[in-house]
Amino acid sequence: MTCKIKILAQSLLDLLLMELGIEQNALTMHALERQQDVIAHNLANVTTAGFQERIPGFIGKKNGIVEFERLRPFASLTPHLRLNSNETIGTLEHTQVPTDVALNGKGFFKVQSLDGQKVSFTRNGSFRFNSEGYLCDPQGRIVLGNAGSIQANNNGDPIYINSMGQVFEGDQQIGALVAFTLPDAMKINPGAEYDPANLVGVQQAEDVKFESGCLEHSNVSSVREMVQMIQVSNAHEANRIAIRQWDNELGEAIDVLGNVG
């Protein structure tokens, strides 16, 4: 009887270990799939001016599933994907278009949503004046300067933007661009729409130069992203194989458990 009890106890312990192994591998696969989405997003924005690469990483979080010391190494870490942004300045291209502006330093332009209710942030300085004379980004969103929108008379006078962001139409200053620093949580998705009343941690950037007649290229390396995509795919396949092995062993353990007695 004692021998059977030991076999039964060991079989139950094996079952718990295998179930935890399957769960951990499945969670890892889910995190890897999210990482693939991030890489795909980076690749899709290789040619987007001012786009900053999203850098995925993993953190572990105690899940507290099992308290037994022997099981704890299997259950102590659950993979979670954490995103950071690569703030390296992309290559600057001289376009000779006076309303093209690149930020030489850390920061983002602020633009107003199309409905006028929210704001977003971008490093894409491919600006143009619309038919009403407002300085807008490629999506038609109005650029917000130090005193709100920047409006030109559209009377044919030359446009000039100096290194401090001051915008001139002929000899008249019509506004000034401003760069803003964002908290880490917003840097991951600066293009999202935010309520202006709830902007916490957004401050005016210092030591930023405005490069008129230039655009900043994306800092994404397509080669590096493709290499990472292959690595993630290989890791995903390895976890899939591990789950299949766990499943086979789980079936064998159930057979042993069923034959006890």
C-alpha positions in Angstrom: 0.0 0.0 0.0 2.8 2.4 0.9 4.5 1.8 -2.5 1.2 2.6 -4.3 0.7 5.7 -2.3 4.2 6.9 -3.3 3.5 6.1 -6.9 0.2 7.9 -6.7 1.8 11.0 -5.0 4.6 11.1 -7.6 2.1 10.8 -10.5 0.0 13.7 -9.1 3.1 15.8 -8.7 4.2 15.0 -12.3 0.8 16.0 -13.5 1.0 19.4 -11.8 4.5 20.0 -13.2 3.4 19.2 -16.7 0.3 21.3 -16.5 2.5 24.2 -15.3 5.0 23.6 -18.1 2.2 23.7 -20.7 0.9 26.9 -19.2 4.3 28.6 -19.1 5.0 27.6 -22.7 1.6 28.8 -23.8 2.1 32.2 -22.1 5.5 32.5 -23.7 4.0 31.9 -27.1 1.4 34.6 -26.5 4.1 37.0 -25.6 6.2 36.1 -28.6 3.1 36.7 -30.8 2.8 40.2 -29.4 6.5 40.7 -30.1 5.9 39.7 -33.7 3.1 42.3 -33.9 5.5 45.0 -32.6 8.2 44.0 -35.2 5.6 44.1 -38.0 4.5 47.6 -36.8 8.1 48.7 -36.9 8.6 47.3 -40.4 5.4 49.0 -41.6 6.8 52.4 -40.5 10.3 52.1 -42.0 9.5 54.9 -44.4 7.4 57.0 -41.9 9.2 60.3 -41.2 10.2 60.7 -37.6 8.9 57.3 -36.5 10.7 55.9 -33.5 11.3 52.1 -33.3 9.4 50.3 -30.6 11.6 47.9 -28.6 10.0 44.9 -27.1 11.3 43.2 -24.0 10.1 40.7 -21.4 9.5 41.1 -17.7 8.5 38.4 -15.2 5.7 38.7 -12.7 5.0 36.3 -9.8 1.7 34.6 -10.4 1.4 32.7 -7.1 -0.2 29.6 -8.6 1.5 27.1 -6.4 3.2 27.5 -3.1 5.1 24.2 -2.9 8.8 24.9 -3.0 9.4 22.2 -5.6 6.9 23.7 -8.0 7.8 27.3 -7.5 10.6 27.5 -10.1 8.0 26.5 -12.7 5.4 29.0 -11.6 7.4 31.9 -10.4 7.7 33.8 -13.7 5.0 34.6 -16.2 6.3 36.4 -19.3 4.9 39.8 -20.0 5.9 42.0 -22.9 7.2 45.5 -22.1 7.7 48.2 -24.7 10.2 50.9 -24.9 11.0 53.4 -27.6 14.3 53.9 -29.4 14.9 57.7 -29.1 17.9 57.7 -31.4 17.5 60.5 -33.9 17.0 59.3 -37.4 19.0 60.5 -40.4 18.1 64.0 -41.5 17.3 64.6 -45.1 17.5 68.0 -46.7 14.3 68.6 -48.7 14.7 72.3 -49.2 10.9 72.7 -48.5 10.7 75.6 -45.9 7.8 74.1 -44.0 9.5 70.7 -43.5 10.9 70.7 -40.0 13.0 68.1 -38.2 13.6 68.0 -34.5 17.3 67.8 -33.7 16.9 66.5 -30.1 14.4 64.7 -28.0 10.8 65.8 -28.3 7.6 65.8 -30.2 5.4 68.3 -32.1 1.8 68.7 -30.7 -1.0 68.5 -33.2 -4.8 68.8 -32.8 -7.1 66.0 -33.7 -9.4 66.5 -36.7 -12.4 67.0 -34.5 -10.5 69.6 -32.5 -11.2 67.8 -29.2 -8.0 65.9 -28.6 -4.2 66.2 -29.2 -1.6 63.9 -30.5 2.2 64.0 -30.7 4.5 63.3 -33.7 8.1 63.8 -34.9 6.9 63.8 -38.5 7.5 67.5 -39.5 6.3 67.3 -43.0 4.1 70.3 -42.5 2.1 72.4 -45.1 -0.3 75.3 -44.9 -3.8 74.4 -45.8 -6.3 76.4 -47.8 -7.3 78.4 -44.6 -3.7 79.2 -43.9 -3.2 76.8 -40.9 0.0 74.9 -40.6 -0.9 71.2 -40.7 0.7 67.8 -40.6 0.3 65.2 -43.4 -3.0 64.0 -41.9 -4.4 67.5 -42.0 -4.2 67.9 -38.2 -3.4 71.5 -37.1 0.1 72.0 -35.6 0.0 73.7 -32.2 2.7 76.2 -31.4 3.5 78.2 -28.3 0.3 80.2 -28.8 -2.0 77.7 -30.4 -2.4 77.3 -34.1 -0.1 78.9 -36.6 -1.9 80.7 -39.4 -0.4 82.4 -42.5 -2.0 84.9 -44.8 -1.1 82.8 -47.8 -0.2 86.0 -49.7 2.8 84.6 -51.4 5.5 85.9 -49.0 8.3 83.4 -48.3 8.1 81.2 -45.3 11.0 80.9 -43.0 11.5 78.9 -39.8 14.6 79.5 -37.7 16.4 77.1 -35.3 14.3 78.3 -32.4 11.1 77.3 -34.2 10.0 80.8 -34.9 7.8 80.9 -38.0 8.0 83.9 -40.3 5.9 84.9 -43.3 8.0 87.5 -45.0 9.1 89.9 -42.2 6.2 89.0 -39.9 6.4 86.3 -37.3 3.2 84.3 -37.3 4.0 81.8 -34.6 6.5 79.6 -33.0 6.9 75.8 -33.0 7.3 74.0 -29.7 8.7 70.5 -28.9 7.4 68.5 -26.0 8.9 65.7 -23.9 6.5 62.9 -23.0 6.4 60.4 -20.2 7.6 56.9 -21.1 4.1 55.5 -21.3 3.2 58.0 -24.0 6.4 57.6 -26.0 5.3 54.2 -27.0 2.2 55.5 -28.8 2.6 59.3 -29.2 0.2 59.3 -32.1 -2.8 58.3 -30.0 -5.4 60.9 -29.2 -5.1 62.4 -25.7 -7.4 64.7 -23.7 -5.6 68.0 -23.3 -6.9 68.3 -19.8 -5.3 65.0 -18.7 -1.8 65.5 -20.1 0.4 64.5 -17.1 4.1 64.7 -17.4 4.2 66.5 -20.7 6.7 69.3 -20.6 8.3 71.7 -23.1 11.5 70.2 -24.4 14.8 72.0 -23.9 18.0 72.0 -26.0 16.0 71.1 -29.2 16.9 72.7 -32.5 14.4 73.0 -35.3 15.9 72.1 -38.7 13.9 73.9 -41.4 14.0 72.3 -44.8 14.7 68.9 -43.4 12.9 65.7 -42.5 13.9 63.0 -40.1 13.9 59.5 -41.4 12.6 56.6 -39.3 15.3 55.1 -37.0 14.0 51.6 -37.8 16.5 49.2 -39.3 14.6 46.8 -41.6 17.5 44.3 -41.6 17.6 44.2 -37.8 13.8 43.8 -37.6 13.8 40.9 -40.1 16.5 39.2 -38.1 14.4 39.6 -34.9 11.4 38.3 -36.7 13.2 35.1 -37.6 14.5 34.7 -34.0 11.0 35.2 -32.6 9.5 32.7 -35.1 12.1 30.1 -34.1 11.4 30.7 -30.4 7.7 30.4 -31.0 8.2 27.0 -32.8 10.4 25.8 -29.9 7.7 26.5 -27.4 5.1 24.8 -29.6 7.3 21.7 -29.7 7.8 21.8 -25.9 4.0 22.0 -25.4 3.6 18.9 -27.6 6.2 17.0 -25.5 4.6 18.1 -22.3 1.2 16.9 -23.6 2.7 13.5 -24.5 4.2 13.1 -21.1 1.0 14.2 -19.5 -0.9 11.4 -21.3 1.7 8.8 -20.1 1.4 10.1 -16.5 -2.4 9.8 -16.6 -2.1 6.2 -17.9 0.3 5.4 -15.0 -2.1 7.1 -12.5 -5.0 5.1 -13.9 -3.2 1.8 -13.5 -2.3 2.4 -9.8 -4.2 0.0 -7.7 
